[in-house]
Amino acid sequence: MEPKLVFAVLLLISVAVSAEYVRPPPRKTLDFPWSEKPSSHPQQVHISLAGENRMRISWVTDDKSAHSTVEYGTSPGKYSAKSHGESTSYKYLFYSSGKIHHTVIGPLEPNTVYFYRCGGQGVEYQLKTPPDQFPITFAVAGDLGQTGWTESTLDHIDQCKYDVHLLPGDLSYADYMQHRWDTFGELVEPLASSRPWMVTQGNHEKESIPLLVDGFASYNSRWKMPYEESESSSNLYYSFEVAGAHIVMLGSYADYDEYSDQYHWLKADLAKVDRAKTPWLLVLLHVPWYNSNKAHQGEGDDMKAAMEPLLYDAKVDLVLAGHVHAYERSKRVHDGNSDPCGPVYITIGDGGNKEGLASKYIDPQPKWSAFREASFGHGEIQIVNSTHAFWSWHRNDDDEPVRSDSIWINSLVSSGCLAEQKFGARKSLL
């Protein structure tokens, strides 16, 4: 064979092999230049669902005398309603937070744009309430942090037409540096002030210092979720309903054994779910229960042993987790084996954190694992109707969101699994 021909063949082989995805390098932590604002003006605005047809508006002011009021209406600059809320603050060693405001507004109309102003000061914001019926779309990204890849993930989420953002833990990666909570609030405000962000805690939110600082002080002060509305005793676990979905947010770092408050709350919450009203049942937590990545192996085993029977008996459709900085999707699985009546488990701790990707997987790939890849990205789940939802994972590929995994999911309501339970199921929920 001629040398030129040999070279051409080798070049073609090289191109074919290198066509597989090559992960881009890590990106630096973002810098946030200081910008002076009037002390009474709202900062770090974010919103969350707070019971039926209501929204919680949260923000921070440097002015400790600023009012916790929100004016709102459906026309720009014209506010037909006003709500008064509550405020808090916290100290962390030598750091003192601003005044943190939480004000619930409503009742609100579904699928409607509202304009609002916080504390009677500063700029006007706008939000869109989620629909009260299908279809509904959730954006999902965990382990966000504050890097260039975080910024890319948020840009991609902003491009998708979503109604609610779900975040399974590890928000700011402040890691004891409290001003990083402030910069995170600034980073996410453009998105988090316009669509509800529903979050649960991760290990990076704990920030406890024995004898000096309790765990989750920063997280609980800044990101108040509807735990009281869902009859939970802790901001670390709660539930909410939107459109036709009941969504449970569990606390991987709260007690979870069968004697714990969280276990008893979860058992009661699942027993009250009306699958005629909310045919879809989703769960979020931080530490994955099904994980074939070498990172964080076995960390979720104890929680899984305690609570997996509850989720299985309730016929949970989908479980979303973070913690592992990679993506993985399972088949329907229960107790380590494929099971058509078990949940689909998805790990999506790939939002852009500063620690980088977890690129080493266990081989051979477990039978329950359907797809896995160590890349930054985000997920989207569009629940189309009571029987079908479309899940997609979008890899951050050189700043372009590339759909790299997708699947149609049938609800367990439509599968016959719930009907089978009439003959002896739901034991653990009784």
C-alpha positions as CSV (number, residue, x, y, z in Angstrom):
1,M,0.0,0.0,0.0
2,E,1.3,3.5,-0.9
3,P,2.6,5.5,2.1
4,K,0.2,8.4,1.3
5,L,-2.8,5.9,1.2
6,V,-1.7,4.4,4.5
7,F,-1.5,7.8,6.1
8,A,-5.0,8.7,4.8
9,V,-6.4,5.5,6.3
10,L,-4.8,6.1,9.6
11,L,-6.1,9.7,9.6
12,L,-9.6,8.4,9.0
13,I,-9.3,5.9,11.8
14,S,-7.9,8.7,14.1
15,V,-10.8,11.0,13.2
16,A,-13.4,8.2,13.8
17,V,-11.9,7.4,17.3
18,S,-11.6,11.0,18.3
19,A,-15.2,11.7,17.3
20,E,-16.2,10.4,20.7
21,Y,-17.0,13.2,23.1
22,V,-14.0,14.8,24.7
23,R,-14.8,16.5,28.0
24,P,-13.8,20.2,28.2
25,P,-11.5,21.3,31.0
26,P,-12.7,22.7,34.3
27,R,-13.5,26.4,34.5
28,K,-12.5,28.9,37.2
29,T,-14.7,30.2,40.0
30,L,-16.5,33.3,38.9
31,D,-15.4,36.7,40.2
32,F,-18.1,39.2,41.2
33,P,-17.1,42.8,41.1
34,W,-18.5,44.9,43.9
35,S,-21.3,47.2,42.9
36,E,-22.8,49.7,45.2
37,K,-26.6,49.7,45.6
38,P,-28.8,51.7,48.0
39,S,-29.0,49.7,51.2
40,S,-32.8,49.4,51.1
41,H,-32.9,48.0,47.5
42,P,-33.6,44.2,47.2
43,Q,-30.8,41.8,46.3
44,Q,-30.5,38.1,45.7
45,V,-34.3,37.8,44.8
46,H,-35.6,34.3,44.4
47,I,-39.1,32.8,44.5
48,S,-40.5,29.4,45.5
49,L,-43.9,27.7,45.7
50,A,-45.6,28.2,49.1
51,G,-48.8,26.2,49.1
52,E,-51.7,26.2,46.7
53,N,-51.7,29.2,44.3
54,R,-49.1,31.0,46.4
55,M,-45.5,32.1,46.0
56,R,-42.8,33.0,48.5
57,I,-40.7,36.0,47.5
58,S,-37.3,36.0,49.2
59,W,-34.6,38.7,49.1
60,V,-31.9,40.4,51.1
61,T,-31.3,44.1,52.0
62,D,-28.4,45.7,53.7
63,D,-30.9,48.1,55.4
64,K,-32.1,46.4,58.6
65,S,-35.1,48.7,58.8
66,A,-36.4,47.8,55.3
67,H,-39.9,46.4,55.2
68,S,-40.8,42.8,54.2
69,T,-43.6,43.9,51.8
70,V,-44.3,42.9,48.2
71,E,-46.5,44.8,45.9
72,Y,-47.7,42.8,42.8
73,G,-50.1,42.8,39.9
74,T,-50.5,41.6,36.3
75,S,-49.5,44.9,34.6
76,P,-46.1,46.6,34.8
77,G,-45.9,49.3,37.4
78,K,-49.6,48.7,38.5
79,Y,-49.8,46.8,41.7
80,S,-53.3,45.6,42.7
81,A,-52.2,43.7,45.8
82,K,-49.7,43.9,48.7
83,S,-48.5,41.3,51.1
84,H,-46.5,41.6,54.4
85,G,-44.0,38.9,55.4
86,E,-41.3,38.1,57.8
87,S,-37.6,38.6,58.1
88,T,-34.6,37.0,59.7
89,S,-30.8,37.3,59.8
90,Y,-27.9,35.3,61.1
91,K,-24.3,35.6,62.3
92,Y,-21.5,33.2,61.2
93,L,-18.3,33.8,63.1
94,F,-17.3,37.3,61.9
95,Y,-19.9,37.5,59.2
96,S,-23.3,39.2,59.7
97,S,-25.9,38.6,57.0
98,G,-28.2,41.3,55.7
99,K,-31.9,41.4,56.5
100,I,-33.4,38.3,54.8
101,H,-37.0,38.7,53.8
102,H,-39.6,36.1,53.1
103,T,-43.1,37.2,51.9
104,V,-45.8,35.0,50.6
105,I,-48.1,36.4,47.9
106,G,-51.4,35.2,46.5
107,P,-53.7,33.7,45.7
108,L,-52.3,33.8,42.2
109,E,-53.8,32.7,38.9
110,P,-52.0,29.8,37.2
111,N,-49.9,30.2,34.1
112,T,-49.9,34.0,34.5
113,V,-47.2,36.7,34.5
114,Y,-47.1,38.9,37.5
115,F,-45.0,42.0,38.1
116,Y,-43.7,42.7,41.6
117,R,-41.6,45.0,43.7
118,C,-39.9,44.1,47.0
119,G,-40.0,46.5,50.0
120,G,-41.3,49.4,47.9
121,Q,-37.8,50.0,46.6
122,G,-35.6,49.2,43.6
123,V,-36.4,47.6,40.3
124,E,-39.5,45.8,39.2
125,Y,-39.3,42.0,38.8
126,Q,-41.6,39.7,37.0
127,L,-42.5,36.0,37.5
128,K,-44.6,33.4,35.8
129,T,-46.7,31.1,37.8
130,P,-46.7,27.4,36.8
131,P,-49.8,25.9,35.1
132,D,-52.4,24.0,37.2
133,Q,-52.7,21.2,34.7
134,F,-50.5,19.3,32.2
135,P,-48.3,19.8,30.4
136,I,-45.7,21.2,32.8
137,T,-41.9,21.3,32.4
138,F,-39.2,21.1,35.1
139,A,-35.6,22.1,34.7
140,V,-33.3,20.0,36.9
141,A,-29.7,20.7,37.9
142,G,-27.8,19.9,41.1
143,D,-24.4,20.7,42.5
144,L,-24.3,24.1,40.8
145,G,-21.6,26.2,42.5
146,Q,-20.2,29.4,40.9
147,T,-17.9,28.5,38.1
148,G,-17.8,29.2,34.4
149,W,-19.6,25.9,33.8
150,T,-22.3,27.0,36.3
151,E,-22.8,30.1,34.2
152,S,-23.1,27.9,31.1
153,T,-25.6,25.6,32.7
154,L,-27.8,28.5,33.8
155,D,-27.6,30.0,30.3
156,H,-28.9,26.7,28.9
157,I,-31.7,26.4,31.5
158,D,-32.7,29.9,30.6
159,Q,-33.1,28.8,27.0
160,C,-35.6,26.1,27.8
161,K,-39.2,26.9,28.5
162,Y,-39.5,25.5,32.0
163,D,-42.1,26.2,34.7
164,V,-40.2,25.1,37.9
165,H,-36.5,24.5,38.7
166,L,-35.7,21.5,40.8
167,L,-32.3,21.5,42.6
168,P,-31.3,18.3,44.5
169,G,-28.7,19.9,46.8
170,D,-25.3,21.7,46.8
171,L,-26.3,25.2,45.8
172,S,-23.6,27.8,46.4
173,Y,-20.5,25.9,47.4
174,A,-19.9,28.7,49.9
175,D,-18.1,26.2,52.1
176,Y,-18.0,28.4,55.2
177,M,-17.2,31.6,53.2
178,Q,-20.5,33.3,53.8
179,H,-20.0,36.1,51.2
180,R,-20.2,33.3,48.6
181,W,-23.9,32.8,49.6
182,D,-24.4,36.5,48.6
183,T,-22.6,36.1,45.3
184,F,-24.6,32.9,44.5
185,G,-27.8,34.8,45.2
186,E,-26.6,37.4,42.8
187,L,-25.6,34.8,40.1
188,V,-29.0,33.0,40.1
189,E,-31.3,36.0,40.6
190,P,-32.1,36.5,36.9
191,L,-33.6,33.0,36.7
192,A,-34.6,32.4,40.4
193,S,-36.6,35.7,40.5
194,S,-38.8,34.7,37.5
195,R,-39.5,31.0,38.0
196,P,-39.9,29.1,41.3
197,W,-36.7,27.3,42.5
198,M,-37.5,24.3,44.7
199,V,-34.3,23.1,46.5
200,T,-33.1,20.6,49.0
201,Q,-29.9,20.5,50.9
202,G,-26.6,18.9,50.2
203,N,-23.4,18.3,52.2
204,H,-22.0,21.7,51.1
205,E,-25.0,23.4,52.9
206,K,-24.1,21.9,56.3
207,E,-21.3,24.3,57.3
208,S,-21.5,23.4,60.9
209,I,-18.7,24.3,63.4
210,P,-19.0,22.3,66.7
211,L,-19.9,24.4,69.7
212,L,-20.0,27.6,67.5
213,V,-22.4,27.2,64.5
214,D,-25.3,24.9,63.9
215,G,-25.6,23.1,60.7
216,F,-27.5,24.6,57.8
217,A,-27.8,28.0,59.4
218,S,-27.1,29.8,56.2
219,Y,-29.2,27.6,54.0
220,N,-32.3,27.6,56.3
221,S,-32.1,31.4,56.7
222,R,-31.8,32.2,53.0
223,W,-33.7,29.4,51.2
224,K,-37.0,28.9,53.1
225,M,-39.1,26.1,51.5
226,P,-42.8,25.2,52.1
227,Y,-42.1,22.8,54.9
228,E,-44.7,24.2,57.2
229,E,-47.3,24.1,54.4
230,S,-46.6,20.4,54.0
231,E,-46.7,19.7,57.7
232,S,-43.0,19.0,58.1
233,S,-41.1,20.1,61.1
234,S,-37.9,20.9,59.2
235,N,-36.9,23.0,56.2
236,L,-34.6,20.1,55.2
237,Y,-37.5,18.0,53.9
238,Y,-41.0,18.9,52.6
239,S,-43.4,18.3,49.7
240,F,-45.4,20.3,47.3
241,E,-47.9,19.8,44.5
242,V,-47.9,21.5,41.1
243,A,-50.1,20.8,38.1
244,G,-50.6,17.0,38.4
245,A,-47.4,16.1,40.2
246,H,-46.7,15.5,43.9
247,I,-43.0,16.2,44.6
248,V,-41.2,15.1,47.8
249,M,-37.9,16.8,48.7
250,L,-36.0,14.6,51.2
251,G,-33.1,15.5,53.5
252,S,-30.0,13.3,53.0
253,Y,-28.5,15.0,56.1
254,A,-31.5,14.9,58.4
255,D,-32.2,11.7,60.4
256,Y,-33.9,9.1,58.3
257,D,-34.1,5.9,60.2
258,E,-37.5,4.4,61.0
259,Y,-37.7,6.2,64.4
260,S,-36.9,9.7,62.9
261,D,-39.2,12.6,62.3
262,Q,-38.4,12.6,58.6
263,Y,-39.3,8.9,58.2
264,H,-42.7,9.4,60.0
265,W,-43.4,12.5,58.0
266,L,-42.5,10.8,54.7
267,K,-44.7,7.9,55.5
268,A,-47.7,10.2,56.3
269,D,-47.1,12.4,53.3
270,L,-47.0,9.5,50.8
271,A,-50.1,7.9,52.4
272,K,-52.0,11.2,51.7
273,V,-51.1,11.3,48.0
274,D,-54.2,11.2,45.7
275,R,-53.0,9.7,42.4
276,A,-56.3,10.7,40.8
277,K,-55.3,14.3,41.5
278,T,-51.6,14.0,41.1
279,P,-50.9,10.9,39.0
280,W,-47.1,11.7,38.9
281,L,-45.0,11.2,42.1
282,L,-41.4,12.4,42.1
283,V,-38.8,12.4,44.9
284,L,-35.6,14.5,45.1
285,L,-32.7,14.0,47.5
286,H,-29.0,14.7,47.5
287,V,-27.1,11.4,47.9
288,P,-28.0,8.9,45.2
289,W,-29.2,5.4,46.2
290,Y,-28.3,3.9,42.8
291,N,-24.8,4.9,41.7
292,S,-22.3,3.1,39.5
293,N,-19.7,5.9,39.7
294,K,-16.7,5.3,41.9
295,A,-17.3,8.6,43.7
296,H,-19.4,8.5,46.9
297,Q,-19.9,4.7,46.6
298,G,-22.3,3.4,49.3
299,E,-23.0,6.8,51.0
300,G,-26.7,6.4,50.3
301,D,-27.1,2.8,51.4
302,D,-28.4,3.4,54.9
303,M,-31.0,5.9,53.8
304,K,-32.0,3.6,50.9
305,A,-32.4,0.6,53.3
306,A,-34.7,2.7,55.5
307,M,-36.8,4.5,52.9
308,E,-36.8,2.5,49.6
309,P,-39.7,0.3,50.8
310,L,-41.8,3.5,51.4
311,L,-41.1,4.8,47.9
312,Y,-41.7,1.4,46.3
313,D,-45.0,0.9,48.1
314,A,-46.1,4.4,47.1
315,K,-45.2,3.7,43.5
316,V,-42.8,6.7,43.0
317,D,-42.2,7.3,39.3
318,L,-38.9,9.1,39.4
319,V,-36.1,9.8,41.9
320,L,-33.6,12.6,41.2
321,A,-30.3,13.0,43.1
322,G,-27.1,15.0,43.0
323,H,-23.8,14.6,44.9
324,V,-22.0,12.6,42.3
325,H,-20.6,15.1,39.7
326,A,-21.7,13.2,36.7
327,Y,-24.9,12.0,35.0
328,E,-26.6,8.5,35.3
329,R,-30.0,7.2,34.5
330,S,-31.3,3.8,35.7
331,K,-33.9,1.5,34.4
332,R,-36.9,1.0,36.7
333,V,-35.4,-0.7,39.7
334,H,-36.1,-1.9,43.2
335,D,-33.8,-3.6,45.7
336,G,-31.0,-3.7,43.2
337,N,-33.0,-5.5,40.5
338,S,-34.9,-4.3,37.5
339,D,-38.5,-4.0,38.4
340,P,-41.3,-2.6,36.2
341,C,-43.0,-1.1,39.3
342,G,-39.9,0.6,40.7
343,P,-38.8,4.2,40.2
344,V,-36.4,5.5,37.5
345,Y,-33.4,6.8,39.4
346,I,-31.4,9.7,37.9
347,T,-28.2,11.2,39.2
348,I,-27.7,14.8,38.0
349,G,-25.0,16.4,40.2
350,D,-23.3,17.9,37.1
351,G,-24.4,21.6,37.3
352,G,-20.9,23.1,37.2
353,N,-19.3,22.9,40.7
354,K,-15.7,23.9,41.4
355,E,-14.6,20.3,42.3
356,G,-14.9,19.1,38.7
357,L,-16.3,15.9,37.3
358,A,-16.4,12.3,38.7
359,S,-15.1,10.5,35.6
360,K,-14.5,6.9,37.0
361,Y,-17.2,4.3,36.8
362,I,-17.5,0.8,38.0
363,D,-17.1,-1.8,35.3
364,P,-18.9,-3.8,34.2
365,Q,-21.9,-1.4,34.1
366,P,-24.7,-2.8,36.4
367,K,-27.7,-4.2,34.7
368,W,-29.9,-1.6,36.3
369,S,-27.9,1.3,34.8
370,A,-29.1,2.4,31.4
371,F,-26.9,5.4,30.6
372,R,-24.0,7.2,32.3
373,E,-21.6,10.0,31.4
374,A,-19.3,12.3,33.3
375,S,-20.1,15.7,31.8
376,F,-21.6,19.0,33.0
377,G,-25.2,19.6,32.0
378,H,-28.8,19.9,33.1
379,G,-32.0,17.8,32.7
380,E,-35.5,18.6,31.7
381,I,-38.7,16.7,32.3
382,Q,-41.8,17.5,30.5
383,I,-44.9,15.8,32.0
384,V,-47.2,15.7,29.0
385,N,-50.3,14.2,30.6
386,S,-51.2,11.7,33.3
387,T,-49.5,8.8,31.5
388,H,-46.4,10.1,29.7
389,A,-43.4,12.3,30.5
390,F,-40.3,13.0,28.4
391,W,-37.0,13.2,30.1
392,S,-33.9,14.6,28.4
393,W,-30.3,15.4,29.6
394,H,-28.5,18.2,27.9
395,R,-24.7,18.1,28.0
396,N,-22.8,21.4,28.1
397,D,-20.8,21.0,25.0
398,D,-18.5,24.0,24.4
399,D,-21.3,26.3,25.6
400,E,-24.0,24.7,23.5
401,P,-26.7,22.5,25.2
402,V,-26.6,19.2,23.4
403,R,-29.3,16.6,24.1
404,S,-27.3,13.5,24.9
405,D,-29.8,11.2,26.6
406,S,-33.6,11.1,26.4
407,I,-36.4,8.7,27.2
408,W,-40.2,8.6,27.4
409,I,-41.4,7.5,30.8
410,N,-44.8,5.9,31.4
411,S,-46.4,6.8,34.8
412,L,-46.9,3.9,37.2
413,V,-50.5,5.0,37.4
414,S,-50.9,3.9,33.8
415,S,-48.8,0.7,34.1
416,G,-51.2,-1.3,36.3
417,C,-48.7,-1.3,39.2
418,L,-51.1,0.7,41.5
419,A,-54.0,-1.6,40.5
420,E,-51.9,-4.6,41.6
421,Q,-51.5,-3.0,45.0
422,K,-55.2,-3.5,45.8
423,F,-54.3,-7.1,46.5
424,G,-51.9,-6.6,49.4
425,A,-49.6,-3.7,48.7
426,R,-48.7,-0.4,50.5
427,K,-47.9,-2.3,53.6
428,S,-45.1,0.1,54.7
429,L,-47.5,3.1,54.4
430,L,-50.1,1.7,56.8
